[in-house]
Amino acid sequence: MTVWLHVFAGIIWIGLLYYFNFVQVPGMGEALADTDGPGPAAIGKYIAPRALLWFRMAAATTLILGLVLLGVKGAIANAYMLAPGFQVIGLGAWMGTIMAFNVWFIIWPNQQKILGMKEATAEQIATAKKNAALASSINVILSIPMLLTMIAWHA
Protein backbone atom coordinates (compact mmCIF):
# COMPACT_ATOMS: atom_id res chain seq x y z
CA MET A 1 0.00 0.00 0.00
CA THR A 2 2.87 2.38 0.82
CA VAL A 3 4.28 1.92 -2.68
CA TRP A 4 0.96 2.87 -4.27
CA LEU A 5 0.54 5.91 -2.03
CA HIS A 6 4.11 6.95 -2.89
CA VAL A 7 3.36 6.59 -6.62
CA PHE A 8 0.00 8.38 -6.31
CA ALA A 9 1.51 11.32 -4.40
CA GLY A 10 4.33 11.46 -6.96
CA ILE A 11 1.84 11.62 -9.83
CA ILE A 12 0.04 14.53 -8.15
CA TRP A 13 3.34 16.29 -7.44
CA ILE A 14 4.78 15.97 -10.94
CA GLY A 15 1.40 16.67 -12.54
CA LEU A 16 1.17 19.95 -10.66
CA LEU A 17 4.81 20.72 -11.48
CA TYR A 18 4.00 20.39 -15.18
CA TYR A 19 0.76 22.36 -14.75
CA PHE A 20 2.64 25.28 -13.20
CA ASN A 21 5.40 25.26 -15.81
CA PHE A 22 3.44 24.54 -18.97
CA VAL A 23 -0.04 25.96 -18.23
CA GLN A 24 -0.24 28.47 -15.38
CA VAL A 25 2.91 30.52 -15.97
CA PRO A 26 2.19 31.07 -19.70
CA GLY A 27 -1.48 31.65 -18.81
CA MET A 28 -0.58 34.39 -16.33
CA GLY A 29 1.27 36.25 -19.08
CA GLU A 30 -1.78 36.06 -21.32
CA ALA A 31 -4.07 37.09 -18.46
CA LEU A 32 -1.96 40.19 -17.84
CA ALA A 33 -2.25 41.16 -21.50
CA ASP A 34 -6.03 40.55 -21.70
CA THR A 35 -7.79 43.81 -20.90
CA ASP A 36 -11.27 42.26 -21.22
CA GLY A 37 -10.66 39.11 -19.16
CA PRO A 38 -10.81 38.47 -15.43
CA GLY A 39 -7.09 39.21 -15.07
CA PRO A 40 -4.37 37.32 -13.26
CA ALA A 41 -6.09 37.80 -9.89
CA ALA A 42 -8.48 34.99 -10.80
CA ILE A 43 -5.54 32.59 -10.93
CA GLY A 44 -3.35 34.23 -8.29
CA LYS A 45 -6.08 34.58 -5.68
CA TYR A 46 -8.17 31.45 -6.15
CA ILE A 47 -6.30 28.77 -8.10
CA ALA A 48 -2.59 29.17 -7.35
CA PRO A 49 -2.81 29.04 -3.52
CA ARG A 50 -4.86 25.83 -3.61
CA ALA A 51 -2.64 24.27 -6.27
CA LEU A 52 0.47 25.24 -4.29
CA LEU A 53 -0.96 23.60 -1.16
CA TRP A 54 -1.48 20.32 -3.03
CA PHE A 55 1.95 20.75 -4.64
CA ARG A 56 3.70 21.10 -1.27
CA MET A 57 1.76 18.30 0.39
CA ALA A 58 2.35 15.94 -2.55
CA ALA A 59 6.08 16.73 -2.49
CA ALA A 60 6.31 16.06 1.25
CA THR A 61 4.20 12.91 1.06
CA THR A 62 6.19 11.53 -1.86
CA LEU A 63 9.52 12.17 -0.14
CA ILE A 64 8.41 10.82 3.24
CA LEU A 65 6.89 7.67 1.76
CA GLY A 66 9.99 7.16 -0.39
CA LEU A 67 12.12 7.32 2.74
CA VAL A 68 9.76 4.88 4.46
CA LEU A 69 10.12 2.46 1.54
CA LEU A 70 13.91 2.75 1.66
CA GLY A 71 13.85 2.39 5.45
CA VAL A 72 11.81 -0.82 5.32
CA LYS A 73 14.52 -2.29 3.09
CA GLY A 74 17.28 -0.88 5.30
CA ALA A 75 18.51 1.07 2.30
CA ILE A 76 18.41 4.76 3.27
CA ALA A 77 22.12 5.14 4.04
CA ASN A 78 23.20 2.91 1.15
CA ALA A 79 20.99 4.82 -1.29
CA TYR A 80 22.13 8.29 -0.24
CA MET A 81 25.77 7.18 -0.14
CA LEU A 82 25.39 5.59 -3.60
CA ALA A 83 26.72 2.28 -2.28
CA PRO A 84 27.21 -0.58 -4.77
CA GLY A 85 23.83 -1.97 -5.78
CA PHE A 86 22.07 1.21 -4.65
CA GLN A 87 23.39 3.76 -7.14
CA VAL A 88 20.25 3.89 -9.27
CA ILE A 89 17.78 4.30 -6.42
CA GLY A 90 20.29 6.58 -4.70
CA LEU A 91 20.37 8.93 -7.67
CA GLY A 92 16.57 8.91 -7.68
CA ALA A 93 16.46 9.59 -3.95
CA TRP A 94 18.90 12.48 -4.30
CA MET A 95 16.93 13.99 -7.20
CA GLY A 96 13.65 13.61 -5.30
CA THR A 97 15.20 15.19 -2.21
CA ILE A 98 16.58 18.12 -4.22
CA MET A 99 13.19 18.57 -5.87
CA ALA A 100 11.35 18.52 -2.52
CA PHE A 101 13.88 21.00 -1.10
CA ASN A 102 13.24 23.28 -4.07
CA VAL A 103 9.48 23.09 -3.48
CA TRP A 104 9.58 23.87 0.24
CA PHE A 105 12.55 26.21 0.54
CA ILE A 106 12.76 28.05 -2.78
CA ILE A 107 9.52 27.84 -4.76
CA TRP A 108 7.02 28.18 -1.88
CA PRO A 109 8.65 31.14 -0.05
CA ASN A 110 9.03 32.98 -3.34
CA GLN A 111 5.47 32.21 -4.43
CA GLN A 112 4.22 33.68 -1.17
CA LYS A 113 5.83 36.99 -2.18
CA ILE A 114 4.60 36.75 -5.77
CA LEU A 115 1.00 36.04 -4.70
CA GLY A 116 0.98 38.73 -2.00
CA MET A 117 0.81 36.30 0.92
CA LYS A 118 3.95 37.95 2.32
CA GLU A 119 4.82 41.61 2.00
CA ALA A 120 7.45 42.32 -0.61
CA THR A 121 8.65 45.26 -2.65
CA ALA A 122 8.35 45.28 -6.43
CA GLU A 123 12.08 44.50 -6.63
CA GLN A 124 11.72 41.57 -4.21
CA ILE A 125 8.78 40.23 -6.22
CA ALA A 126 10.79 40.44 -9.45
CA THR A 127 13.63 38.51 -7.80
CA ALA A 128 11.15 36.02 -6.32
CA LYS A 129 9.71 35.33 -9.79
CA LYS A 130 13.17 34.56 -11.16
CA ASN A 131 14.13 32.35 -8.21
CA ALA A 132 10.85 30.41 -8.24
CA ALA A 133 11.03 29.96 -12.02
CA LEU A 134 14.63 28.70 -11.85
CA ALA A 135 13.91 26.18 -9.07
CA SER A 136 10.76 25.04 -10.85
CA SER A 137 12.65 24.61 -14.14
CA ILE A 138 15.30 22.56 -12.35
CA ASN A 139 12.53 20.34 -10.98
CA VAL A 140 11.09 19.84 -14.47
CA ILE A 141 14.54 18.85 -15.75
CA LEU A 142 15.10 16.43 -12.85
CA SER A 143 11.61 14.91 -13.00
CA ILE A 144 12.16 12.51 -15.91
CA PRO A 145 15.53 11.06 -14.83
CA MET A 146 14.19 10.82 -11.26
CA LEU A 147 11.16 8.90 -12.49
CA LEU A 148 13.33 6.59 -14.62
CA THR A 149 15.56 5.74 -11.65
CA MET A 150 12.51 4.93 -9.54
CA ILE A 151 11.12 2.65 -12.26
CA ALA A 152 14.51 0.97 -12.73
CA TRP A 153 14.72 0.18 -9.00
CA HIS A 154 11.40 -1.67 -9.15
CA ALA A 155 12.08 -3.44 -12.46
C-alpha positions as CSV (number, residue, x, y, z in Angstrom):
1,M,0.0,0.0,0.0
2,T,2.9,2.4,0.8
3,V,4.3,1.9,-2.7
4,W,1.0,2.9,-4.3
5,L,0.5,5.9,-2.0
6,H,4.1,7.0,-2.9
7,V,3.4,6.6,-6.6
8,F,0.0,8.4,-6.3
9,A,1.5,11.3,-4.4
10,G,4.3,11.5,-7.0
11,I,1.8,11.6,-9.8
12,I,0.0,14.5,-8.1
13,W,3.3,16.3,-7.4
14,I,4.8,16.0,-10.9
15,G,1.4,16.7,-12.5
16,L,1.2,20.0,-10.7
17,L,4.8,20.7,-11.5
18,Y,4.0,20.4,-15.2
19,Y,0.8,22.4,-14.7
20,F,2.6,25.3,-13.2
21,N,5.4,25.3,-15.8
22,F,3.4,24.5,-19.0
23,V,0.0,26.0,-18.2
24,Q,-0.2,28.5,-15.4
25,V,2.9,30.5,-16.0
26,P,2.2,31.1,-19.7
27,G,-1.5,31.6,-18.8
28,M,-0.6,34.4,-16.3
29,G,1.3,36.2,-19.1
30,E,-1.8,36.1,-21.3
31,A,-4.1,37.1,-18.5
32,L,-2.0,40.2,-17.8
33,A,-2.3,41.2,-21.5
34,D,-6.0,40.5,-21.7
35,T,-7.8,43.8,-20.9
36,D,-11.3,42.3,-21.2
37,G,-10.7,39.1,-19.2
38,P,-10.8,38.5,-15.4
39,G,-7.1,39.2,-15.1
40,P,-4.4,37.3,-13.3
41,A,-6.1,37.8,-9.9
42,A,-8.5,35.0,-10.8
43,I,-5.5,32.6,-10.9
44,G,-3.4,34.2,-8.3
45,K,-6.1,34.6,-5.7
46,Y,-8.2,31.4,-6.1
47,I,-6.3,28.8,-8.1
48,A,-2.6,29.2,-7.3
49,P,-2.8,29.0,-3.5
50,R,-4.9,25.8,-3.6
51,A,-2.6,24.3,-6.3
52,L,0.5,25.2,-4.3
53,L,-1.0,23.6,-1.2
54,W,-1.5,20.3,-3.0
55,F,2.0,20.8,-4.6
56,R,3.7,21.1,-1.3
57,M,1.8,18.3,0.4
58,A,2.3,15.9,-2.6
59,A,6.1,16.7,-2.5
60,A,6.3,16.1,1.3
61,T,4.2,12.9,1.1
62,T,6.2,11.5,-1.9
63,L,9.5,12.2,-0.1
64,I,8.4,10.8,3.2
65,L,6.9,7.7,1.8
66,G,10.0,7.2,-0.4
67,L,12.1,7.3,2.7
68,V,9.8,4.9,4.5
69,L,10.1,2.5,1.5
70,L,13.9,2.8,1.7
71,G,13.9,2.4,5.4
72,V,11.8,-0.8,5.3
73,K,14.5,-2.3,3.1
74,G,17.3,-0.9,5.3
75,A,18.5,1.1,2.3
76,I,18.4,4.8,3.3
77,A,22.1,5.1,4.0
78,N,23.2,2.9,1.1
79,A,21.0,4.8,-1.3
80,Y,22.1,8.3,-0.2
81,M,25.8,7.2,-0.1
82,L,25.4,5.6,-3.6
83,A,26.7,2.3,-2.3
84,P,27.2,-0.6,-4.8
85,G,23.8,-2.0,-5.8
86,F,22.1,1.2,-4.6
87,Q,23.4,3.8,-7.1
88,V,20.2,3.9,-9.3
89,I,17.8,4.3,-6.4
90,G,20.3,6.6,-4.7
91,L,20.4,8.9,-7.7
92,G,16.6,8.9,-7.7
93,A,16.5,9.6,-3.9
94,W,18.9,12.5,-4.3
95,M,16.9,14.0,-7.2
96,G,13.7,13.6,-5.3
97,T,15.2,15.2,-2.2
98,I,16.6,18.1,-4.2
99,M,13.2,18.6,-5.9
100,A,11.3,18.5,-2.5
101,F,13.9,21.0,-1.1
102,N,13.2,23.3,-4.1
103,V,9.5,23.1,-3.5
104,W,9.6,23.9,0.2
105,F,12.6,26.2,0.5
106,I,12.8,28.1,-2.8
107,I,9.5,27.8,-4.8
108,W,7.0,28.2,-1.9
109,P,8.6,31.1,0.0
110,N,9.0,33.0,-3.3
111,Q,5.5,32.2,-4.4
112,Q,4.2,33.7,-1.2
113,K,5.8,37.0,-2.2
114,I,4.6,36.8,-5.8
115,L,1.0,36.0,-4.7
116,G,1.0,38.7,-2.0
117,M,0.8,36.3,0.9
118,K,3.9,38.0,2.3
119,E,4.8,41.6,2.0
120,A,7.4,42.3,-0.6
121,T,8.6,45.3,-2.7
122,A,8.4,45.3,-6.4
123,E,12.1,44.5,-6.6
124,Q,11.7,41.6,-4.2
125,I,8.8,40.2,-6.2
126,A,10.8,40.4,-9.5
127,T,13.6,38.5,-7.8
128,A,11.2,36.0,-6.3
129,K,9.7,35.3,-9.8
130,K,13.2,34.6,-11.2
131,N,14.1,32.3,-8.2
132,A,10.8,30.4,-8.2
133,A,11.0,30.0,-12.0
134,L,14.6,28.7,-11.9
135,A,13.9,26.2,-9.1
136,S,10.8,25.0,-10.9
137,S,12.7,24.6,-14.1
138,I,15.3,22.6,-12.4
139,N,12.5,20.3,-11.0
140,V,11.1,19.8,-14.5
141,I,14.5,18.9,-15.7
142,L,15.1,16.4,-12.8
143,S,11.6,14.9,-13.0
144,I,12.2,12.5,-15.9
145,P,15.5,11.1,-14.8
146,M,14.2,10.8,-11.3
147,L,11.2,8.9,-12.5
148,L,13.3,6.6,-14.6
149,T,15.6,5.7,-11.6
150,M,12.5,4.9,-9.5
151,I,11.1,2.7,-12.3
152,A,14.5,1.0,-12.7
153,W,14.7,0.2,-9.0
154,H,11.4,-1.7,-9.2
155,A,12.1,-3.4,-12.5
